């Protein structure tokens, strides 16, 4: 531990690991959002952050949260299904920060009616929407971020879930979208590796957030996860956040195109 790193039971672990590093976080909806947990971890280690929010509806709550951070944090409106929004965000980010060293993607959406029943009943519209918001957005955002990330090299981190590779009841079309996202992570890692831009995913165990509560039977999912996970418990947001911090930081400089599982050892169990 360096002289500037501290950790006590009541205080979070802090250091200068990301001092002078800047980045954009997408997907803070409220204080329970995984994106907010990651933002706190990044800020605790010295990073300066900018944020997007989807619509005016969320602006106030994101503003109130980000006002608690040590550095002033620019906020930009961005619906990731809108290319103009994405262009505007990165134009403003260029003006505000000049370069970034990380991009944190914590965005997913599917219609509530698609997150119950049978996957075979998924509508064409529902499929397109889930794919657009949850998978294509990573490509569009990474492309827009490339000029800012390539200046010093950087790291893109996206949140994913085991439903991409295993059948999880009611996860349905979101499982297909996460499979697309994870494949995208590998292709982007290959495209951008020579520019020293790394792209990785964090596959988190279930965490009770707004998006998660949209999945039918989410409470049962939490219970069954706790019962089967090697560690015998559900994951804490801080544990997911610390993994994203590691992937965003130079400590993970040799890792790209990977998915890291932060699921208390659920995935390794056979039964
Ligand atoms: P959350 O707090 O509800 O965050 C989801 C975010 O996505 C919200 O800020 C939401 O904004 C945003 N979003 C949805 N559609 C958007 C659009 N068109 N443009 C811009 N933003 C949009 O839930 P979360 O659980 O923290 O989710 C963050 C990420 O973690 C997601 O990728 C999720 O799949 C992943 N993940 C979650 C879990 C879990 O159990 N919670 C497990 C593994 C992975 P609005 O609120 O305005 O829609």
py3Dmol code that shows the C-alpha trace and the ligand (Angstrom):
import py3Dmol

protein = """\
ATOM      1  CA  UNK A   1       0.000   0.000   0.000  1.00  0.00           C
ATOM      2  CA  UNK A   2       1.394   3.446  -0.869  1.00  0.00           C
ATOM      3  CA  UNK A   3       1.687   6.239   1.672  1.00  0.00           C
ATOM      4  CA  UNK A   4      -1.346   7.912   0.120  1.00  0.00           C
ATOM      5  CA  UNK A   5      -3.513   4.769   0.240  1.00  0.00           C
ATOM      6  CA  UNK A   6      -5.760   4.323   3.266  1.00  0.00           C
ATOM      7  CA  UNK A   7      -8.456   1.866   4.289  1.00  0.00           C
ATOM      8  CA  UNK A   8     -10.424   1.670   7.522  1.00  0.00           C
ATOM      9  CA  UNK A   9     -13.648  -0.142   8.366  1.00  0.00           C
ATOM     10  CA  UNK A  10     -15.731   3.025   8.278  1.00  0.00           C
ATOM     11  CA  UNK A  11     -13.951   4.758   5.402  1.00  0.00           C
ATOM     12  CA  UNK A  12     -13.612   3.607   1.794  1.00  0.00           C
ATOM     13  CA  UNK A  13     -10.236   2.626   0.373  1.00  0.00           C
ATOM     14  CA  UNK A  14      -8.669   5.713  -1.178  1.00  0.00           C
ATOM     15  CA  UNK A  15      -5.461   6.331  -3.136  1.00  0.00           C
ATOM     16  CA  UNK A  16      -3.923   8.424  -5.916  1.00  0.00           C
ATOM     17  CA  UNK A  17      -4.094   5.517  -8.395  1.00  0.00           C
ATOM     18  CA  UNK A  18      -6.198   7.548 -10.863  1.00  0.00           C
ATOM     19  CA  UNK A  19      -4.981  11.039  -9.958  1.00  0.00           C
ATOM     20  CA  UNK A  20      -4.945  13.165 -13.128  1.00  0.00           C
ATOM     21  CA  UNK A  21      -7.084  10.598 -15.020  1.00  0.00           C
ATOM     22  CA  UNK A  22     -10.423  11.577 -16.486  1.00  0.00           C
ATOM     23  CA  UNK A  23     -13.347   9.608 -17.787  1.00  0.00           C
ATOM     24  CA  UNK A  24     -17.007   9.421 -18.696  1.00  0.00           C
ATOM     25  CA  UNK A  25     -19.565   7.315 -16.813  1.00  0.00           C
ATOM     26  CA  UNK A  26     -22.884   6.408 -18.473  1.00  0.00           C
ATOM     27  CA  UNK A  27     -25.807   4.880 -16.595  1.00  0.00           C
ATOM     28  CA  UNK A  28     -26.202   6.648 -13.251  1.00  0.00           C
ATOM     29  CA  UNK A  29     -29.955   6.723 -12.557  1.00  0.00           C
ATOM     30  CA  UNK A  30     -29.878   6.913  -8.750  1.00  0.00           C
ATOM     31  CA  UNK A  31     -27.745   6.090  -5.707  1.00  0.00           C
ATOM     32  CA  UNK A  32     -28.392   2.342  -6.158  1.00  0.00           C
ATOM     33  CA  UNK A  33     -27.060   2.285  -9.735  1.00  0.00           C
ATOM     34  CA  UNK A  34     -23.986   0.161 -10.328  1.00  0.00           C
ATOM     35  CA  UNK A  35     -22.644   3.149 -12.310  1.00  0.00           C
ATOM     36  CA  UNK A  36     -22.819   5.252  -9.137  1.00  0.00           C
ATOM     37  CA  UNK A  37     -20.944   2.629  -7.122  1.00  0.00           C
ATOM     38  CA  UNK A  38     -18.250   2.583  -9.808  1.00  0.00           C
ATOM     39  CA  UNK A  39     -18.134   6.391  -9.883  1.00  0.00           C
ATOM     40  CA  UNK A  40     -17.508   6.527  -6.146  1.00  0.00           C
ATOM     41  CA  UNK A  41     -14.701   3.980  -6.437  1.00  0.00           C
ATOM     42  CA  UNK A  42     -13.095   5.893  -9.327  1.00  0.00           C
ATOM     43  CA  UNK A  43     -13.402   9.201  -7.467  1.00  0.00           C
ATOM     44  CA  UNK A  44     -11.995   7.678  -4.255  1.00  0.00           C
ATOM     45  CA  UNK A  45      -8.850   6.887  -6.222  1.00  0.00           C
ATOM     46  CA  UNK A  46      -8.460  10.387  -7.612  1.00  0.00           C
ATOM     47  CA  UNK A  47     -10.269  10.275 -10.973  1.00  0.00           C
ATOM     48  CA  UNK A  48     -12.145  13.223 -12.415  1.00  0.00           C
ATOM     49  CA  UNK A  49     -15.506  12.207 -13.865  1.00  0.00           C
ATOM     50  CA  UNK A  50     -18.096  13.399 -16.338  1.00  0.00           C
ATOM     51  CA  UNK A  51     -21.562  11.852 -16.534  1.00  0.00           C
ATOM     52  CA  UNK A  52     -24.488  11.411 -18.858  1.00  0.00           C
ATOM     53  CA  UNK A  53     -28.135  11.172 -17.892  1.00  0.00           C
ATOM     54  CA  UNK A  54     -30.874   9.942 -20.176  1.00  0.00           C
ATOM     55  CA  UNK A  55     -33.492  12.663 -19.841  1.00  0.00           C
ATOM     56  CA  UNK A  56     -34.582  15.726 -17.852  1.00  0.00           C
ATOM     57  CA  UNK A  57     -36.446  13.294 -15.549  1.00  0.00           C
ATOM     58  CA  UNK A  58     -33.089  12.082 -14.173  1.00  0.00           C
ATOM     59  CA  UNK A  59     -31.091  15.308 -14.347  1.00  0.00           C
ATOM     60  CA  UNK A  60     -31.831  16.476 -10.790  1.00  0.00           C
ATOM     61  CA  UNK A  61     -30.993  13.195  -9.094  1.00  0.00           C
ATOM     62  CA  UNK A  62     -27.755  12.767 -11.060  1.00  0.00           C
ATOM     63  CA  UNK A  63     -26.846  16.392 -10.324  1.00  0.00           C
ATOM     64  CA  UNK A  64     -27.413  15.914  -6.589  1.00  0.00           C
ATOM     65  CA  UNK A  65     -25.300  12.753  -6.493  1.00  0.00           C
ATOM     66  CA  UNK A  66     -22.420  14.109  -8.549  1.00  0.00           C
ATOM     67  CA  UNK A  67     -22.307  17.308  -6.465  1.00  0.00           C
ATOM     68  CA  UNK A  68     -20.955  15.110  -3.623  1.00  0.00           C
ATOM     69  CA  UNK A  69     -17.813  14.215  -5.607  1.00  0.00           C
ATOM     70  CA  UNK A  70     -14.483  15.916  -4.861  1.00  0.00           C
ATOM     71  CA  UNK A  71     -14.029  17.272  -8.429  1.00  0.00           C
ATOM     72  CA  UNK A  72     -16.631  19.274 -10.371  1.00  0.00           C
ATOM     73  CA  UNK A  73     -18.349  16.828 -12.751  1.00  0.00           C
ATOM     74  CA  UNK A  74     -19.754  17.931 -16.113  1.00  0.00           C
ATOM     75  CA  UNK A  75     -23.163  16.416 -16.928  1.00  0.00           C
ATOM     76  CA  UNK A  76     -24.492  15.840 -20.418  1.00  0.00           C
ATOM     77  CA  UNK A  77     -27.888  14.651 -21.634  1.00  0.00           C
ATOM     78  CA  UNK A  78     -27.621  11.485 -23.731  1.00  0.00           C
ATOM     79  CA  UNK A  79     -30.104   8.953 -25.011  1.00  0.00           C
ATOM     80  CA  UNK A  80     -27.773   6.348 -26.499  1.00  0.00           C
ATOM     81  CA  UNK A  81     -30.275   5.498 -29.252  1.00  0.00           C
ATOM     82  CA  UNK A  82     -29.718   9.011 -30.626  1.00  0.00           C
ATOM     83  CA  UNK A  83     -26.521   9.548 -32.683  1.00  0.00           C
ATOM     84  CA  UNK A  84     -26.760  13.329 -32.391  1.00  0.00           C
ATOM     85  CA  UNK A  85     -26.821  13.085 -28.583  1.00  0.00           C
ATOM     86  CA  UNK A  86     -23.679  10.948 -28.682  1.00  0.00           C
ATOM     87  CA  UNK A  87     -21.862  13.393 -30.991  1.00  0.00           C
ATOM     88  CA  UNK A  88     -22.829  16.337 -28.776  1.00  0.00           C
ATOM     89  CA  UNK A  89     -21.633  14.591 -25.613  1.00  0.00           C
ATOM     90  CA  UNK A  90     -18.182  13.922 -27.024  1.00  0.00           C
ATOM     91  CA  UNK A  91     -17.866  17.406 -28.482  1.00  0.00           C
ATOM     92  CA  UNK A  92     -18.576  18.883 -25.043  1.00  0.00           C
ATOM     93  CA  UNK A  93     -16.346  16.322 -23.341  1.00  0.00           C
ATOM     94  CA  UNK A  94     -13.500  17.306 -25.677  1.00  0.00           C
ATOM     95  CA  UNK A  95     -14.018  20.957 -24.679  1.00  0.00           C
ATOM     96  CA  UNK A  96     -14.251  20.138 -20.953  1.00  0.00           C
ATOM     97  CA  UNK A  97     -11.587  17.412 -20.575  1.00  0.00           C
ATOM     98  CA  UNK A  98      -9.528  17.372 -23.820  1.00  0.00           C
ATOM     99  CA  UNK A  99      -8.748  13.672 -23.360  1.00  0.00           C
ATOM    100  CA  UNK A 100     -10.154  10.774 -21.358  1.00  0.00           C
ATOM    101  CA  UNK A 101      -8.525   7.630 -20.030  1.00  0.00           C
ATOM    102  CA  UNK A 102     -11.669   5.579 -19.410  1.00  0.00           C
ATOM    103  CA  UNK A 103     -15.270   5.120 -20.491  1.00  0.00           C
ATOM    104  CA  UNK A 104     -17.687   3.243 -18.221  1.00  0.00           C
ATOM    105  CA  UNK A 105     -20.770   1.753 -19.938  1.00  0.00           C
ATOM    106  CA  UNK A 106     -23.539   0.776 -17.481  1.00  0.00           C
ATOM    107  CA  UNK A 107     -26.537   0.949 -19.753  1.00  0.00           C
ATOM    108  CA  UNK A 108     -29.167  -1.618 -20.620  1.00  0.00           C
ATOM    109  CA  UNK A 109     -32.854  -1.586 -21.431  1.00  0.00           C
ATOM    110  CA  UNK A 110     -35.606  -3.957 -22.538  1.00  0.00           C
ATOM    111  CA  UNK A 111     -39.358  -3.495 -22.444  1.00  0.00           C
ATOM    112  CA  UNK A 112     -40.811  -4.902 -19.234  1.00  0.00           C
ATOM    113  CA  UNK A 113     -43.088  -7.258 -21.180  1.00  0.00           C
ATOM    114  CA  UNK A 114     -40.016  -8.846 -22.817  1.00  0.00           C
ATOM    115  CA  UNK A 115     -38.538  -9.720 -19.403  1.00  0.00           C
ATOM    116  CA  UNK A 116     -41.103 -12.355 -18.539  1.00  0.00           C
ATOM    117  CA  UNK A 117     -42.470 -15.512 -20.140  1.00  0.00           C
ATOM    118  CA  UNK A 118     -40.857 -17.131 -23.176  1.00  0.00           C
ATOM    119  CA  UNK A 119     -37.964 -15.738 -25.218  1.00  0.00           C
ATOM    120  CA  UNK A 120     -39.582 -17.172 -28.347  1.00  0.00           C
ATOM    121  CA  UNK A 121     -42.342 -14.565 -27.937  1.00  0.00           C
ATOM    122  CA  UNK A 122     -39.927 -11.610 -28.169  1.00  0.00           C
ATOM    123  CA  UNK A 123     -41.261  -8.944 -30.545  1.00  0.00           C
ATOM    124  CA  UNK A 124     -39.147  -7.589 -33.398  1.00  0.00           C
ATOM    125  CA  UNK A 125     -39.431  -4.110 -31.891  1.00  0.00           C
ATOM    126  CA  UNK A 126     -38.467  -5.361 -28.446  1.00  0.00           C
ATOM    127  CA  UNK A 127     -35.455  -7.173 -29.880  1.00  0.00           C
ATOM    128  CA  UNK A 128     -34.253  -4.088 -31.776  1.00  0.00           C
ATOM    129  CA  UNK A 129     -34.681  -1.806 -28.780  1.00  0.00           C
ATOM    130  CA  UNK A 130     -32.859  -4.110 -26.350  1.00  0.00           C
ATOM    131  CA  UNK A 131     -30.003  -4.623 -28.831  1.00  0.00           C
ATOM    132  CA  UNK A 132     -29.762  -0.938 -29.688  1.00  0.00           C
ATOM    133  CA  UNK A 133     -29.618   0.362 -26.114  1.00  0.00           C
ATOM    134  CA  UNK A 134     -27.723  -2.513 -24.514  1.00  0.00           C
ATOM    135  CA  UNK A 135     -25.266  -3.706 -27.199  1.00  0.00           C
ATOM    136  CA  UNK A 136     -24.964  -1.326 -30.179  1.00  0.00           C
ATOM    137  CA  UNK A 137     -24.488   1.621 -27.811  1.00  0.00           C
ATOM    138  CA  UNK A 138     -21.083   0.247 -26.781  1.00  0.00           C
ATOM    139  CA  UNK A 139     -19.904   0.384 -30.410  1.00  0.00           C
ATOM    140  CA  UNK A 140     -21.310   3.871 -31.025  1.00  0.00           C
ATOM    141  CA  UNK A 141     -19.920   5.293 -27.771  1.00  0.00           C
ATOM    142  CA  UNK A 142     -16.497   3.695 -28.168  1.00  0.00           C
ATOM    143  CA  UNK A 143     -16.187   5.042 -31.713  1.00  0.00           C
ATOM    144  CA  UNK A 144     -17.125   8.536 -30.537  1.00  0.00           C
ATOM    145  CA  UNK A 145     -14.703   8.248 -27.598  1.00  0.00           C
ATOM    146  CA  UNK A 146     -11.796   6.924 -29.687  1.00  0.00           C
ATOM    147  CA  UNK A 147     -10.202  10.340 -30.472  1.00  0.00           C
ATOM    148  CA  UNK A 148     -10.197  11.225 -26.763  1.00  0.00           C
ATOM    149  CA  UNK A 149      -9.089   7.788 -25.545  1.00  0.00           C
ATOM    150  CA  UNK A 150      -6.225   7.374 -28.024  1.00  0.00           C
ATOM    151  CA  UNK A 151      -4.377  10.506 -26.863  1.00  0.00           C
ATOM    152  CA  UNK A 152      -2.897   8.751 -23.802  1.00  0.00           C
ATOM    153  CA  UNK A 153      -4.361   5.258 -24.225  1.00  0.00           C
ATOM    154  CA  UNK A 154      -7.409   4.217 -22.261  1.00  0.00           C
ATOM    155  CA  UNK A 155      -9.849   1.660 -21.013  1.00  0.00           C
ATOM    156  CA  UNK A 156     -13.490   0.930 -21.855  1.00  0.00           C
ATOM    157  CA  UNK A 157     -15.452  -1.074 -19.283  1.00  0.00           C
ATOM    158  CA  UNK A 158     -18.982  -2.402 -19.844  1.00  0.00           C
ATOM    159  CA  UNK A 159     -21.327  -4.145 -17.415  1.00  0.00           C
ATOM    160  CA  UNK A 160     -22.740  -7.509 -18.381  1.00  0.00           C
ATOM    161  CA  UNK A 161     -24.498 -10.529 -16.880  1.00  0.00           C
ATOM    162  CA  UNK A 162     -24.318 -14.319 -17.014  1.00  0.00           C
ATOM    163  CA  UNK A 163     -27.642 -14.429 -18.888  1.00  0.00           C
ATOM    164  CA  UNK A 164     -25.484 -13.905 -22.014  1.00  0.00           C
ATOM    165  CA  UNK A 165     -24.225 -17.489 -21.883  1.00  0.00           C
ATOM    166  CA  UNK A 166     -26.665 -19.412 -19.643  1.00  0.00           C
ATOM    167  CA  UNK A 167     -30.455 -19.484 -19.718  1.00  0.00           C
ATOM    168  CA  UNK A 168     -31.703 -17.391 -16.800  1.00  0.00           C
ATOM    169  CA  UNK A 169     -35.504 -17.404 -16.403  1.00  0.00           C
ATOM    170  CA  UNK A 170     -37.111 -14.127 -17.578  1.00  0.00           C
ATOM    171  CA  UNK A 171     -33.794 -12.545 -18.656  1.00  0.00           C
ATOM    172  CA  UNK A 172     -34.829 -13.472 -22.205  1.00  0.00           C
ATOM    173  CA  UNK A 173     -34.003 -10.851 -24.870  1.00  0.00           C
ATOM    174  CA  UNK A 174     -31.556  -9.178 -22.501  1.00  0.00           C
ATOM    175  CA  UNK A 175     -29.518 -12.400 -22.589  1.00  0.00           C
ATOM    176  CA  UNK A 176     -29.254 -12.054 -26.362  1.00  0.00           C
ATOM    177  CA  UNK A 177     -28.303  -8.384 -25.985  1.00  0.00           C
ATOM    178  CA  UNK A 178     -25.603  -9.195 -23.407  1.00  0.00           C
ATOM    179  CA  UNK A 179     -24.222 -11.915 -25.709  1.00  0.00           C
ATOM    180  CA  UNK A 180     -23.963  -9.225 -28.405  1.00  0.00           C
ATOM    181  CA  UNK A 181     -22.356  -6.817 -25.950  1.00  0.00           C
ATOM    182  CA  UNK A 182     -19.753  -9.380 -24.883  1.00  0.00           C
ATOM    183  CA  UNK A 183     -18.927 -10.265 -28.461  1.00  0.00           C
ATOM    184  CA  UNK A 184     -18.654  -6.528 -29.159  1.00  0.00           C
ATOM    185  CA  UNK A 185     -16.159  -6.226 -26.313  1.00  0.00           C
ATOM    186  CA  UNK A 186     -13.868  -8.743 -28.025  1.00  0.00           C
ATOM    187  CA  UNK A 187     -14.164  -7.189 -31.502  1.00  0.00           C
ATOM    188  CA  UNK A 188     -13.609  -3.672 -30.134  1.00  0.00           C
ATOM    189  CA  UNK A 189     -10.608  -4.892 -28.144  1.00  0.00           C
ATOM    190  CA  UNK A 190      -9.125  -6.226 -31.376  1.00  0.00           C
ATOM    191  CA  UNK A 191      -9.919  -3.048 -33.358  1.00  0.00           C
ATOM    192  CA  UNK A 192      -8.470  -0.667 -30.790  1.00  0.00           C
ATOM    193  CA  UNK A 193      -5.683  -2.601 -29.079  1.00  0.00           C
ATOM    194  CA  UNK A 194      -2.905  -1.112 -31.255  1.00  0.00           C
ATOM    195  CA  UNK A 195      -4.010   2.327 -30.086  1.00  0.00           C
ATOM    196  CA  UNK A 196      -3.554   1.168 -26.487  1.00  0.00           C
ATOM    197  CA  UNK A 197      -7.295   1.290 -25.905  1.00  0.00           C
ATOM    198  CA  UNK A 198      -8.451  -1.734 -23.896  1.00  0.00           C
ATOM    199  CA  UNK A 199     -12.040  -2.992 -23.786  1.00  0.00           C
ATOM    200  CA  UNK A 200     -13.323  -5.331 -21.083  1.00  0.00           C
ATOM    201  CA  UNK A 201     -16.521  -6.426 -19.375  1.00  0.00           C
ATOM    202  CA  UNK A 202     -17.511  -6.944 -15.752  1.00  0.00           C
ATOM    203  CA  UNK A 203     -20.122  -9.687 -15.353  1.00  0.00           C
ATOM    204  CA  UNK A 204     -21.840  -8.868 -12.077  1.00  0.00           C
ATOM    205  CA  UNK A 205     -24.012 -11.151  -9.983  1.00  0.00           C
ATOM    206  CA  UNK A 206     -27.535  -9.829  -9.350  1.00  0.00           C
ATOM    207  CA  UNK A 207     -27.740  -6.483  -7.540  1.00  0.00           C
ATOM    208  CA  UNK A 208     -31.033  -4.841  -6.583  1.00  0.00           C
ATOM    209  CA  UNK A 209     -31.247  -1.786  -8.870  1.00  0.00           C
ATOM    210  CA  UNK A 210     -33.979  -0.084 -10.887  1.00  0.00           C
ATOM    211  CA  UNK A 211     -33.122  -2.023 -14.061  1.00  0.00           C
ATOM    212  CA  UNK A 212     -32.862  -5.349 -12.202  1.00  0.00           C
ATOM    213  CA  UNK A 213     -36.252  -4.909 -10.569  1.00  0.00           C
ATOM    214  CA  UNK A 214     -37.755  -4.752 -14.064  1.00  0.00           C
ATOM    215  CA  UNK A 215     -36.911  -8.461 -14.492  1.00  0.00           C
ATOM    216  CA  UNK A 216     -39.835 -10.635 -13.471  1.00  0.00           C
ATOM    217  CA  UNK A 217     -38.945 -12.775 -10.408  1.00  0.00           C
ATOM    218  CA  UNK A 218     -35.782 -10.803  -9.599  1.00  0.00           C
ATOM    219  CA  UNK A 219     -36.112 -11.509  -5.856  1.00  0.00           C
ATOM    220  CA  UNK A 220     -36.116 -15.247  -6.565  1.00  0.00           C
ATOM    221  CA  UNK A 221     -33.017 -14.727  -8.716  1.00  0.00           C
ATOM    222  CA  UNK A 222     -31.250 -13.075  -5.769  1.00  0.00           C
ATOM    223  CA  UNK A 223     -32.231 -15.912  -3.422  1.00  0.00           C
ATOM    224  CA  UNK A 224     -31.176 -18.703  -5.761  1.00  0.00           C
ATOM    225  CA  UNK A 225     -27.889 -16.912  -6.441  1.00  0.00           C
ATOM    226  CA  UNK A 226     -27.156 -16.630  -2.758  1.00  0.00           C
ATOM    227  CA  UNK A 227     -27.971 -20.315  -2.253  1.00  0.00           C
ATOM    228  CA  UNK A 228     -25.708 -21.575  -5.028  1.00  0.00           C
ATOM    229  CA  UNK A 229     -22.756 -19.133  -5.080  1.00  0.00           C
ATOM    230  CA  UNK A 230     -19.462 -20.548  -3.796  1.00  0.00           C
ATOM    231  CA  UNK A 231     -19.213 -17.678  -1.311  1.00  0.00           C
ATOM    232  CA  UNK A 232     -22.793 -18.315  -0.146  1.00  0.00           C
ATOM    233  CA  UNK A 233     -23.893 -14.719  -0.576  1.00  0.00           C
ATOM    234  CA  UNK A 234     -24.816 -12.074  -3.091  1.00  0.00           C
ATOM    235  CA  UNK A 235     -22.292  -9.614  -4.460  1.00  0.00           C
ATOM    236  CA  UNK A 236     -21.929  -6.080  -3.049  1.00  0.00           C
ATOM    237  CA  UNK A 237     -21.948  -3.107  -5.430  1.00  0.00           C
ATOM    238  CA  UNK A 238     -18.565  -2.065  -4.003  1.00  0.00           C
ATOM    239  CA  UNK A 239     -17.089  -5.393  -5.164  1.00  0.00           C
ATOM    240  CA  UNK A 240     -18.365  -4.834  -8.699  1.00  0.00           C
ATOM    241  CA  UNK A 241     -17.122  -1.238  -8.521  1.00  0.00           C
ATOM    242  CA  UNK A 242     -13.623  -2.217  -7.398  1.00  0.00           C
ATOM    243  CA  UNK A 243     -13.316  -4.601 -10.353  1.00  0.00           C
ATOM    244  CA  UNK A 244     -14.361  -1.855 -12.763  1.00  0.00           C
ATOM    245  CA  UNK A 245     -11.809   0.406 -11.047  1.00  0.00           C
ATOM    246  CA  UNK A 246      -9.100  -2.219 -11.608  1.00  0.00           C
ATOM    247  CA  UNK A 247     -10.046  -2.551 -15.296  1.00  0.00           C
ATOM    248  CA  UNK A 248     -10.155   1.233 -15.743  1.00  0.00           C
ATOM    249  CA  UNK A 249      -6.734   1.647 -14.131  1.00  0.00           C
ATOM    250  CA  UNK A 250      -3.197   0.918 -15.370  1.00  0.00           C
ATOM    251  CA  UNK A 251      -3.107  -2.039 -12.921  1.00  0.00           C
ATOM    252  CA  UNK A 252      -4.907  -4.072 -15.628  1.00  0.00           C
ATOM    253  CA  UNK A 253      -2.684  -2.849 -18.502  1.00  0.00           C
ATOM    254  CA  UNK A 254      -2.207  -6.371 -19.944  1.00  0.00           C
ATOM    255  CA  UNK A 255      -5.908  -7.294 -19.998  1.00  0.00           C
ATOM    256  CA  UNK A 256      -8.206  -6.662 -22.947  1.00  0.00           C
ATOM    257  CA  UNK A 257     -11.201  -8.375 -24.541  1.00  0.00           C
ATOM    258  CA  UNK A 258     -12.020 -10.201 -21.304  1.00  0.00           C
ATOM    259  CA  UNK A 259     -15.085 -10.645 -19.146  1.00  0.00           C
ATOM    260  CA  UNK A 260     -14.335 -10.712 -15.394  1.00  0.00           C
ATOM    261  CA  UNK A 261     -16.989 -12.415 -13.233  1.00  0.00           C
ATOM    262  CA  UNK A 262     -17.819 -10.705  -9.957  1.00  0.00           C
ATOM    263  CA  UNK A 263     -20.521 -13.115  -8.867  1.00  0.00           C
ATOM    264  CA  UNK A 264     -19.300 -14.646  -5.590  1.00  0.00           C
ATOM    265  CA  UNK A 265     -18.423 -17.806  -7.523  1.00  0.00           C
ATOM    266  CA  UNK A 266     -21.907 -18.548  -8.871  1.00  0.00           C
ATOM    267  CA  UNK A 267     -20.769 -19.359 -12.419  1.00  0.00           C
ATOM    268  CA  UNK A 268     -18.277 -22.063 -11.469  1.00  0.00           C
ATOM    269  CA  UNK A 269     -20.836 -24.219  -9.662  1.00  0.00           C
ATOM    270  CA  UNK A 270     -22.264 -27.280 -11.457  1.00  0.00           C
ATOM    271  CA  UNK A 271     -25.351 -27.533  -9.238  1.00  0.00           C
TER     272      UNK A 271
END
"""
ligand_1 = """\
48
LIG
P -29.839 1.139 -13.361
O -29.402 1.867 -12.155
O -31.306 1.152 -13.681
O -28.988 1.635 -14.612
C -29.367 1.389 -15.948
C -29.089 2.678 -16.681
O -29.305 2.539 -18.098
C -30.026 3.801 -16.212
O -29.261 4.948 -15.904
C -30.886 4.014 -17.440
O -31.456 5.287 -17.531
C -29.864 3.774 -18.532
N -30.495 3.711 -19.845
C -31.509 2.915 -20.263
N -31.845 3.223 -21.532
C -31.023 4.245 -21.914
C -30.876 5.005 -23.112
N -31.635 4.786 -24.193
N -29.921 5.975 -23.144
C -29.161 6.227 -22.075
N -29.250 5.554 -20.908
C -30.175 4.566 -20.843
O -29.453 -0.416 -13.263
P -28.053 -1.187 -13.069
O -28.443 -2.529 -12.599
O -27.097 -0.368 -12.296
O -27.535 -1.373 -14.571
C -26.249 -0.956 -15.017
C -25.642 -2.034 -15.902
O -25.308 -3.164 -15.090
C -26.555 -2.550 -17.014
O -25.793 -2.780 -18.175
C -27.027 -3.874 -16.447
O -27.438 -4.788 -17.436
C -25.763 -4.318 -15.753
N -25.913 -5.398 -14.783
C -26.793 -5.279 -13.760
C -26.932 -6.320 -12.862
C -27.920 -6.223 -11.720
O -28.263 -7.264 -11.154
N -28.367 -5.042 -11.352
C -26.163 -7.486 -13.000
C -25.265 -7.569 -14.065
C -25.146 -6.525 -14.947
P -33.064 5.363 -17.223
O -33.254 5.047 -15.794
O -33.416 6.748 -17.616
O -33.728 4.342 -18.128
"""
view = py3Dmol.view(width=600, height=400)
view.addModel(protein, "pdb")
view.setStyle({"model": 0}, {"cartoon": {"style": "trace"}})
view.addModel(ligand_1, "xyz")
view.setStyle({"model": 1}, {"stick": {}})
view.zoomTo()
view.show()
